[in-house]
Amino acid sequence: MKVKHLIYTLLIITIGGFITYRIISNKGKNDDSKKFNDKKSPTTVNGIVIKTTTFDNNLALSGSIEANEQIEIHSEVSGIVEGIFFNEGSNVTKGQVLLKVNDIELKAQLRQALTREGLAAENARRAKLLLQKEAISQEEADVAKADLASAQAQSQLIRAQISKTSVRAPFSGKIGLRNISPGTYITPTVLVAKLVNTSKLKITFSIPEKYAAEVKSGSIIDFKVSGSDKTYNGKIYAIEPEVAVATRTLQVRALADNADGKLFPGTFADIKLPLNIIKDAIVVPSQAIIPIQDGKKVFIANNGQAKEVMVDATTRTDSSILILSGLKPGDTLITSGVMSLKDEAPIKVQIK
């Protein structure tokens, strides 16, 4: 029995020793692994040393092109269209007759009104003579005079209605497609055609409120339109006096010449608005900027580690962006691999 107990004791001691050895061995491996991870090799990234430069500050915007003047042509009176005196898509001059509505009834009414006016004038003349002879009262003379004035006003009213039967162009421009034909019964609600003046065009656009103080009337803008490589220019002539609360933008309008007729109302314009020229500006590559919820950030090199820095970035060009605050000359800005970097990550910077 003693031998049996001794064997059991030896087995227990052996198994316990083996378990203890495994625990110590695994712990050593974990410690070695942790030390290895702690000594992770630095990430190689590209960077540039921040320098100041002169920055021609241009704001890229989108706007819409509108006709300098544009209206819908309507007749002010109802009647049968007697004649149409314009060709669709042609140029018309200010004051040109575009449309004539039949005015036979109005002319008959005018003859009737003129007859009444003549009778009222004769009555007023007689009343004046009788008043001088004290044959009638002042009141009777005043009534005759008022009747004459009423008859004259009625004649003037009918003349005005007759003049409205001739629809004239309010300004020179190009007239569009007509919607009526001779013989049509027209009313003031019927659209005859559209008239636009495209010799000059308005470019309307909005700018963020933070640039409101930098925009001045008389400034020149450059713009392009889709389908053309030509750069056009316009002159700012009007600025809205208040910022729109809903969009926090300020509306601006410029005027551009369109002598060649290649610009069309209703199209979009890609606008370049020149702001102030900034000296000692800090301009960095766009790929170095990381948009986040609270704004924008970059990484700079700091003693072999990546350091996260919040920046105030503003005007953007095709490949760079202007930094207002957050960076200073001499900082080493990381320009590659920024999306995978973390604050205080070890890095090795290759300056370009």
Secondary structure, 3 states (H helix, E strand, C coil): CHHHHHHHHHHHHHHHHHHHHHHHHHHHHHHHHHHHHHCCCCEEEEEEECCEEEEEEEEEEEEEEEEEEEEEECCCCCEEEEEECCCCCCEECCCCEEEEECCHHHHHHHHHHHHHHHHHHHHHHHHHHHHHCCCCCHHHHHHHHHHHHHHHHHHHHHHHHHHCCEEECCCCEEECCCCCCCCCEECCCCCCEEEEEEEEEEEEEEEEHHHHHHCCCCCEEEEEECCCCCCEEEEEEEECCCCECCCCEEEEEEEEECCCCCCCCCCEEEEEEEEEEEEEEEEEEHHHCEEECCEEEEEEEECCEEEEEEEEEEEECCCEEEEEECCCCCCEEECCCHHHCCCCCEEEEEEC
